[in-house]
Structures are given as C-alpha cells and as structure tokens.
C-alpha cells in the first residue's frame, strides 16, 4: 500500500507524474478539471495536491484539510492559492518559478512582433481570399526604444532578445541594482514616468500587487508618446483595461498585445471590438518545454518534501522560528520588524544588506537547515531579510525564499557576529546600503520580552517594533513638534507614543506612534513645514 497519496487537479506534463510514481510509495490520482465542491469532499484524503491555474485553492476548500501537507503549483503565479489560509493550516505552498521563464519571454517577443507587423490580422484576411498588402504597413523594432517595467527573470530575458534587435532598452524597477542592468545593457530609469514617456514599445513583467494594480491608467497613457505599443503578458489589471480601449480607439496607442485579463476568461469584453488590440488566452506558459519544466520542478519538490528531504521554492512556512528558544524567538520577531522599517525609510536601490548579531546570546549556531539552500544564514538574518524584501518587492516573499528573492535582484547579503557594538552587549543590527545612502538600525529584547529599536543611524531611541508610526527628520529648532502635533490633531489622528532624538549637527528624528492611518495628504502637509527634511508613514 502506498505511503503517500498525491492528487493532480489540472493537466501537467506526464514527466512530472512519472517522477512521483517512480518513488514506489506515492500513489498519484489525476482528476483534471474537478470542481471545488467535489474536491472539498476528498481533499483531506491526500498528502499533497498539484494544481495549475484551473483550481482555486481558497480558505473554504482547505477548511478541513485532513492529512493535506503540501499544495504544489506547477507554475509561477499563486493568485489562485490562498497562501495565508494554507499557512494557518500548516500546509506548505510551493511553486515552480523558473520552469516557464523562457516560454513567457518568447510569447512576449511573439506578441511584440505580431502587434507591430499586424501578423494575426494579415493571416486572417489573406485566408479569407483578400490580398491587401497596403493595409498591413507595419513598424520595425530596429532602433526603437523599449521600456521594460519589471526587470526580473522574464524581463531580463526579454531585454537580451530585444538588444539583439538593436533596440534601445530601458527599464523601470526600483528593486533592481544598477549592476544587473549594466550586465544586461539596460538603462535604468528613476521613475515610471521617465520610462514610459520615452518608449516606443512598453512591456510589463511585474506581479499583480496593490502597488502595480492599475499601474497604467489614462493619466499615465497621456504621458506616453503618440503611437506607442503596449504589451502585457504578465498579469491582468496592471494596465487599466477600459482606459487602454479608449487609447487604442483614439490612436494614442498604436496597438496593444494582451495575454492576460482582469477576469479570465473575458466575456463580451470591449477588447474584442477593437481591431488594434491583439489578444491570446493566457498562454504565456503553454509550451511543451515550459510545461515539462514546471511539472518536473514541482514533482521533485513534492516528492522530496513528502520524504523529509531537502526542497526549494516553498513560499510560506516560517521554517525556523518554532525551533528557537523562546527568548531568541523575540529577537527573530524584532529583526523582522527592523527589516520592515528599514525598507520603508531607506531611499534608493538596495545594493547590500548587512546583518550583525552582537553579544554572547548569538554565539550558538542557530542556522541548521532542513531544506536545500546555498545560504548558510542565521534565522535572524533570514527574518530581517524577509521583513525587508516583502516590503520592497511585495510579492510572495517568505522566510524560505527571501535569500533567493534578494539574490535575484543582485543584493549582497552579509552576516557577521561580534562581542560588542558601541555601548551595547546584546543587539541585532541591520545596515542597508543603496545607490543613494546608508541606513543602520539596532535593537534588542529587554527582560519584559518586548523587542525595541534602540538606534537609528546616530540617533538613540526606545521604539517598540510594532504599530503605525509617523517618521520625521527635521532641523532641531523650537516649535517644530508643536506644529506637527497640531496637524495630527486637526486630522483627528491620536498620538499613542512619541520618541524624539537629537544629534550635535542640529537635526532630530522622531517616531510618533498613532492610532489612525496616516494619509498621504497629512504626510505632505507636515513635510511642507519649514525645517522639515523627511516625513513618512511607516507600519511595523
């Protein structure tokens, strides 16, 4: 009798199935297309399920997970998996982020060429018996400027191929180091507007997050060149669909190519009535090689996880915290909060992040691993890195994959231990270096079990590592705090705590913990005060 049972709920390459069945103690059942109502009745009988995009693994489906331990996504996107719900049930969620990179890249290239040369329409018209060559006057890519929004794995591969077309390639990605762009021969832009305003062709390769949803609306389209070409093979919703329709109808946008939609499949969509919008049914990963790649990767991971062997690409389980002594768990939590804060206050593109553990508490090696990783980091480093990267990147960053997310963005990670740091004997420190500045944060856990941030660059503080804060830096002069407090009061924002620190150079920094959300308008009003240098709303 099989020791483990795996259910495959979508079509994947048979090569992945063969890998699982070759183990001998794994029973694989294939129920492609099974509806959630039926799946919910049997899901608890399985140790793992493997899906693609056809199965929505939501909180209701795994409400009673039984012996389910693993959810494997044969692909990159996890939009159809409720990661938080799975984590709450102790279920590992894993994906295959590299298996179909080239498939998605090549669809982007195919879409780009199809759009600028009107290939789909030309094919359709010619097969209907017409011969109208003048109708299909196109545009060359040669010497045109391409803007890539999101220079990750797929965006980087698109850049390489478009360089071969002798295009000028620029990119906007605030989390990519200059050295990676230089290696690709790509010019990095400081702002989205800078990139889209000079581009002849724009292609998107970002995840769909709150930051990227409706990234492009009529406002951004108005700043583009007349006759721009827009390609989106990433995620529906990055480009506002109705605004794009109007821009294509007016001629502001010469043509658009889309593989993704807000609602899939789209029904009676306005896109269908616009001749210069070319669409495909979310086929970015649909190549034999791509499907082979994701099936093999996910099957290997599921197989190894079931047998207690090393695996990669799990995106949710905090794998180390529970193994730490209670006191050290507090340092783990503190380091994560410090990572959150560092990502929110630092300016520029991250180049390196250094984590320092100070004092005898950290002499023991807490860095034992239960999965395959080239990173022999302490859990406190992983916690701080995860905290930083999930704020900076806003995509599925976990304690497990945080080092890989940083590596992909060419961010150097350093880890050190020392016996003392200034006047402190027990401390955890994060130093972030960007292309614009350095920021250093230090914190410790006191006897009451509360983690506190004690240093911010050259300033001394006593800051609890949780809550909503208004951070500010100002010239140290009378009346500044009163004016700031008045603005908060006028906006019905209640102050819960206040930390202020000064230094000899005549500047001060403050962290005001508040009970309410701080709007962008309030931040703008405070920043306008004479002598105010920096203001940000931060959440820990």
C-alpha positions in Angstrom: 0.0 0.0 0.0 1.2 3.5 -0.9 2.5 5.6 2.0 1.6 8.9 0.4 -1.3 10.0 -1.9 -1.0 12.9 -4.4 -3.9 14.4 -6.3 -3.3 16.3 -9.5 -6.2 18.6 -10.3 -5.0 20.2 -13.6 -3.3 18.9 -16.7 0.5 18.7 -16.2 3.3 17.1 -18.2 3.3 13.3 -17.8 7.0 13.6 -17.0 6.1 15.1 -13.6 3.6 12.2 -12.9 6.3 9.7 -13.8 8.7 11.2 -11.3 6.2 10.8 -8.5 5.1 7.3 -9.4 8.7 6.1 -9.7 9.1 6.5 -6.0 7.0 3.4 -5.4 5.4 4.6 -2.2 3.5 7.5 -3.8 0.0 6.9 -5.3 -0.9 9.6 -7.9 -4.6 10.2 -8.8 -5.4 12.5 -11.7 -8.7 14.4 -11.6 -8.1 17.2 -14.0 -11.0 19.7 -14.0 -12.5 18.5 -10.8 -14.9 21.1 -9.3 -14.2 22.6 -5.9 -17.4 21.2 -4.4 -16.3 17.6 -5.2 -12.6 18.3 -4.4 -13.5 19.6 -0.9 -15.1 16.2 -0.1 -11.9 14.3 -0.8 -9.0 16.7 -0.3 -8.3 15.5 3.2 -7.5 12.0 1.9 -4.4 13.3 0.2 -1.0 14.3 1.4 -0.4 16.7 -1.4 -2.3 18.3 -4.3 -0.7 19.7 -7.5 -2.5 22.3 -9.5 -2.0 24.8 -12.2 -4.4 27.8 -12.7 -7.6 25.8 -13.1 -8.1 25.1 -9.4 -8.8 27.8 -6.8 -7.3 26.7 -3.5 -9.2 29.0 -1.2 -9.8 29.0 2.5 -13.1 27.2 2.1 -11.5 24.3 0.1 -9.0 23.6 2.9 -11.2 24.4 5.8 -10.9 20.7 6.9 -7.5 19.7 5.3 -7.3 16.3 6.8 -3.8 15.0 6.2 -3.0 17.5 3.4 0.6 18.8 3.9 1.5 20.3 0.5 -0.1 22.5 -2.2 2.1 22.5 -5.3 1.6 25.0 -8.1 3.0 23.8 -11.4 3.9 27.3 -12.5 4.9 30.7 -11.1 1.8 32.6 -10.1 0.0 31.8 -6.9 -3.1 34.1 -7.5 -5.3 31.0 -7.2 -3.9 29.9 -3.8 -4.8 31.4 -0.5 -1.3 31.3 1.0 -2.4 32.8 4.3 -5.2 30.2 4.8 -2.8 27.4 3.9 -0.2 28.7 6.3 -2.8 28.9 9.1 -3.4 25.2 8.5 0.3 24.4 8.5 0.2 23.4 4.8 3.4 24.1 2.7 2.7 26.1 -0.5 5.3 25.7 -3.2 5.6 26.7 -6.8 8.0 26.4 -9.8 9.1 29.9 -10.6 11.8 29.1 -13.1 10.2 26.4 -15.2 8.4 28.5 -17.8 10.5 31.7 -17.8 11.6 31.3 -21.4 8.1 30.3 -22.5 6.7 33.6 -21.1 9.6 35.6 -22.6 9.2 34.1 -26.0 5.4 34.8 -26.0 6.2 38.4 -25.2 8.6 38.5 -28.2 6.0 36.8 -30.4 3.3 39.2 -29.2 5.5 42.2 -29.9 6.3 41.2 -33.4 2.7 40.2 -34.1 1.4 43.6 -33.0 3.9 45.8 -34.8 3.6 43.8 -38.0 -0.2 43.0 -37.7 0.5 39.3 -38.3 -2.7 37.8 -36.9 -5.0 40.1 -38.9 -2.9 39.7 -42.0 -3.2 35.9 -41.6 -7.0 36.1 -41.2 -7.5 38.5 -44.1 -5.3 36.5 -46.5 -7.0 33.2 -45.7 -10.4 34.9 -46.4 -9.3 35.5 -50.0 -8.2 39.1 -49.8 -4.8 40.4 -50.9 -4.3 43.9 -49.4 -0.7 44.5 -48.7 -1.1 48.2 -48.2 -3.4 47.6 -45.3 -0.6 45.9 -43.4 2.0 48.6 -43.3 3.9 47.9 -40.0 6.6 49.2 -37.7 10.1 48.0 -37.3 11.6 47.3 -33.9 15.1 48.2 -35.1 16.4 51.3 -33.2 13.1 51.7 -31.3 13.1 52.3 -27.6 11.7 49.5 -25.5 10.7 50.1 -21.8 10.6 47.0 -19.6 8.5 47.5 -16.5 9.9 44.9 -14.1 13.4 43.6 -14.8 13.2 40.2 -13.1 13.8 36.8 -14.7 11.3 37.2 -17.6 12.0 40.9 -18.1 15.8 40.3 -18.2 15.4 37.6 -20.9 13.2 39.9 -22.9 15.9 42.6 -22.7 18.6 40.2 -24.0 16.5 39.3 -27.1 15.4 42.9 -27.8 19.1 44.0 -27.7 19.6 41.5 -30.5 17.0 43.5 -32.5 19.3 46.6 -31.8 16.6 48.2 -29.8 17.4 50.7 -27.1 16.3 49.0 -23.9 15.4 51.0 -20.8 13.7 49.7 -17.7 11.9 50.8 -14.5 12.3 48.5 -11.5 13.0 50.2 -8.2 14.4 47.0 -6.7 17.0 46.0 -9.3 20.6 47.0 -8.7 22.4 49.1 -11.3 25.0 46.3 -11.8 22.3 43.9 -13.1 21.0 46.5 -15.5 24.6 47.2 -16.7 25.2 43.5 -17.3 22.1 43.4 -19.5 23.0 46.6 -21.3 19.8 48.2 -20.0 19.4 51.8 -18.9 17.6 52.1 -15.5 15.0 54.8 -15.1 14.4 56.5 -11.8 10.6 56.8 -12.2 7.9 55.0 -14.1 7.1 58.3 -15.9 10.7 58.6 -17.1 10.5 55.1 -18.7 7.1 55.3 -20.3 7.5 58.8 -21.7 10.4 57.9 -24.0 9.4 54.5 -25.1 8.1 53.3 -28.5 7.2 49.9 -27.0 6.3 49.1 -23.4 6.2 45.6 -21.9 5.2 44.6 -18.4 6.8 41.9 -16.3 5.7 42.5 -12.7 3.4 40.6 -10.3 -0.1 42.0 -9.6 0.1 43.7 -6.2 -1.7 46.7 -4.6 1.3 48.7 -5.9 1.0 47.5 -9.5 -2.8 47.2 -9.8 -3.9 50.0 -12.3 -0.2 51.0 -12.6 -1.2 52.3 -16.1 -4.3 54.4 -16.4 -5.4 57.2 -18.8 -3.2 59.5 -16.7 0.0 57.5 -17.5 -1.0 56.9 -21.1 -1.3 60.6 -21.6 2.4 60.9 -20.8 3.4 58.3 -23.4 4.5 59.0 -27.0 1.8 59.2 -29.6 1.7 55.8 -31.4 3.2 53.8 -28.5 2.8 50.0 -28.5 1.8 48.3 -25.2 2.4 44.6 -24.4 1.1 42.8 -21.3 1.8 39.1 -20.9 2.3 39.4 -17.1 -1.0 39.9 -15.1 -4.4 41.3 -15.9 -5.1 44.5 -14.1 -1.6 46.1 -14.3 -3.0 48.1 -17.3 -6.5 49.5 -16.8 -8.5 47.7 -19.5 -11.1 50.4 -20.3 -8.5 53.2 -20.4 -6.5 51.1 -22.8 -9.5 50.5 -25.0 -10.1 54.2 -25.3 -6.4 54.9 -26.0 -6.3 52.3 -28.8 -9.6 53.7 -30.3 -8.2 57.3 -30.3 -4.9 56.3 -31.9 -2.8 57.5 -28.9 -1.8 53.8 -28.5 -0.9 52.4 -31.9 -1.7 48.8 -30.9 -1.7 46.6 -27.8 -1.0 42.9 -27.3 -2.5 41.2 -24.2 -2.3 37.6 -22.9 -3.9 38.3 -19.6 -7.1 39.9 -18.3 -8.7 41.0 -15.0 -11.4 38.4 -15.4 -10.5 35.1 -17.2 -11.9 34.1 -19.5 -13.2 37.5 -20.6 -16.8 37.6 -21.8 -18.1 40.2 -24.2 -15.1 42.3 -23.5 -14.6 45.7 -25.2 -11.2 44.5 -26.4 -12.9 42.2 -28.8 -14.4 45.1 -30.8 -11.1 47.0 -31.2 -9.0 46.0 -34.3 -5.7 47.2 -32.9 -5.9 45.2 -29.7 -4.5 41.6 -30.1 -5.4 39.0 -27.5 -4.4 35.5 -26.6 -6.0 33.2 -23.9 -3.3 33.4 -21.2 -0.8 31.1 -23.0 2.4 32.5 -21.7 3.5 29.2 -20.1 2.0 27.0 -22.8 5.0 25.4 -24.5 5.9 21.7 -24.3 9.2 22.7 -22.8 7.7 25.1 -20.3 5.1 22.6 -19.1 7.8 19.9 -18.9 9.9 22.3 -16.8 7.2 23.3 -14.2 5.9 19.7 -13.9 9.4 18.3 -13.3 10.3 21.0 -10.8 7.1 20.7 -8.8 7.1 16.9 -8.8 10.7 16.8 -7.5 9.8 19.3 -4.7 6.6 17.5 -3.7 8.5 14.1 -3.7 11.3 15.4 -1.6 9.0 17.2 0.9 6.9 14.1 1.4 10.0 12.1 2.2 11.5 14.7 4.5 14.3 15.6 2.1 15.5 19.0 1.1 13.4 21.1 -1.2 13.1 24.7 -2.5 10.5 27.3 -3.6 8.2 26.9 -0.6 6.7 30.3 -0.2 5.0 30.4 3.2 6.2 28.3 6.2 8.3 30.1 8.8 10.7 27.2 9.0 13.0 28.3 11.8 11.2 30.4 14.4 9.5 27.5 16.2 12.9 25.7 16.6 14.4 28.6 18.6 14.4 29.1 22.3 11.6 31.5 23.4 13.9 34.4 24.1 15.5 34.1 20.7 12.1 33.9 19.0 11.6 37.5 20.3 14.9 38.5 18.5 13.6 36.8 15.4 10.4 38.9 15.5 12.3 42.1 16.3 14.7 41.5 13.3 11.7 41.1 11.0 10.2 44.4 12.3 13.5 46.1 11.8 13.6 44.8 8.2 10.1 46.3 7.6 11.2 49.7 9.0 14.5 49.7 7.0 12.7 49.1 3.7 10.2 51.9 4.4 12.8 54.6 5.4 15.7 54.0 3.1 16.0 55.8 -0.2 17.4 54.4 -3.4 18.0 50.9 -4.9 19.3 48.4 -2.4 22.8 47.2 -3.1 23.7 45.4 0.1 22.2 44.5 3.5 24.4 43.6 6.4 23.1 41.8 9.5 25.1 41.8 12.7 24.4 39.7 15.8 26.1 41.2 18.9 26.8 39.5 22.2 27.1 36.0 23.8 23.4 35.2 23.1 24.3 34.6 19.5 27.4 32.5 19.9 25.4 29.3 19.4 24.8 28.3 15.7 21.1 28.6 15.1 21.5 28.2 11.4 20.7 24.5 10.9 18.7 23.8 7.7 16.0 21.3 6.8 15.9 22.2 3.1 18.3 22.7 0.1 19.8 26.2 0.2 23.2 27.7 -0.7 22.7 30.3 2.0 24.1 29.3 5.4 22.4 32.3 7.2 21.3 32.5 10.8 17.5 32.7 11.3 17.8 36.3 12.5 19.3 37.3 9.2 16.5 35.5 7.3 13.9 37.2 9.5 15.3 40.7 8.8 15.8 39.9 5.1 12.2 38.6 4.8 10.9 41.7 6.5 12.9 44.0 4.2 12.1 42.1 0.9 8.4 41.7 1.5 8.0 45.5 1.9 10.4 46.2 -1.0 9.2 43.6 -3.5 5.5 43.0 -2.4 5.4 39.5 -3.9 5.3 36.1 -2.3 8.3 36.6 0.0 8.7 34.1 2.8 11.3 33.1 5.4 12.3 30.3 3.0 12.6 32.2 -0.3 13.8 35.6 0.9 17.5 34.9 0.2 16.6 33.9 -3.4 14.5 37.0 -3.9 17.4 39.1 -2.8 19.9 37.2 -4.9 17.7 37.5 -8.0 17.9 41.3 -7.5 21.7 41.2 -7.1 21.5 42.4 -3.5 24.6 41.4 -1.5 23.7 39.8 1.9 26.4 39.9 4.6 26.2 38.3 8.1 28.6 38.9 11.0 28.8 38.3 14.7 30.7 40.4 17.2 31.0 40.7 21.0 30.1 44.3 21.4 28.7 47.2 19.4 29.3 50.7 20.8 27.8 50.7 24.4 25.6 47.6 23.7 26.4 44.0 24.6 23.2 42.3 23.2 21.9 43.7 19.9 20.8 42.9 16.4 21.8 45.3 13.7 20.7 45.9 10.1 22.7 48.2 7.8 21.2 48.8 4.3 23.3 50.4 1.6 21.7 51.7 -1.5 22.9 53.8 -4.5 21.9 56.9 -2.6 22.6 56.3 1.2 23.1 54.0 4.1 20.8 53.4 7.0 21.6 51.5 10.2 19.1 50.2 12.7 19.8 48.4 16.0 17.5 46.7 18.5 17.4 44.4 21.5 14.9 42.4 23.6 14.6 43.5 27.2 13.7 41.4 30.2 10.0 42.1 29.7 10.2 40.2 26.4 9.4 43.3 24.3 11.7 44.0 21.3 12.7 47.6 21.0 14.6 49.5 18.3 17.3 51.5 20.1 19.4 53.1 17.3 18.6 54.8 14.1 21.9 55.8 12.4 23.5 58.1 15.0 20.3 58.7 17.0 19.3 56.8 20.1 15.6 55.7 20.5 13.4 53.4 22.5 10.9 52.2 19.9 8.5 49.3 20.2 8.7 47.2 17.0 5.0 47.2 16.1 2.3 49.7 15.2 1.7 52.6 12.8 4.3 55.4 13.1 4.9 58.8 11.6 8.6 59.1 11.0 10.2 62.5 10.5 13.6 64.2 10.4 13.8 67.9 10.9 16.1 70.8 11.7 16.3 71.0 15.6 14.6 74.3 16.3 11.8 75.5 18.6 8.1 74.9 17.6 8.6 72.0 15.2 7.0 69.4 17.4 4.1 71.7 18.3 3.3 72.3 14.6 3.5 68.6 13.8 1.2 67.8 16.7 -1.3 70.4 15.6 -1.5 69.0 12.1 -2.1 65.5 13.5 -4.8 66.8 15.9 -6.5 68.8 13.1 -6.7 65.5 11.2 -8.2 63.5 14.1 -5.0 61.4 14.4 -4.5 60.3 18.0 -0.9 60.1 19.3 -0.2 56.9 21.3 3.6 57.3 21.9 6.4 59.6 20.9 10.1 59.1 20.5 12.5 62.0 19.7 16.3 62.0 19.4 18.7 64.8 18.6 22.3 64.9 17.5 25.1 67.5 17.5 24.7 68.5 13.9 21.4 70.3 14.7 19.0 67.7 13.4 16.4 65.5 15.1 14.4 62.4 14.2 11.1 61.4 15.7 8.8 58.4 15.6 5.2 59.2 16.6 3.0 56.1 17.2 -0.6 56.8 16.2 -3.9 55.0 16.5 -5.1 56.0 13.0 -4.0 55.6 9.4 -1.9 58.5 8.2 -2.9 59.7 4.7 -0.6 60.9 2.0 -2.2 64.4 2.4 -1.2 64.6 6.0 2.4 63.5 5.2 2.5 66.2 2.5 1.2 68.9 4.9 3.8 68.0 7.6 6.6 67.8 5.0 5.7 71.4 3.9 6.7 72.8 7.4 9.8 75.0 7.3 12.7 73.0 8.6 11.1 69.6 8.0 13.5 67.3 6.0 11.8 63.9 5.8 8.4 62.6 6.6 7.0 59.1 6.1 4.1 57.0 7.4 5.5 53.5 8.3 3.9 50.4 9.6 5.7 47.7 11.7 
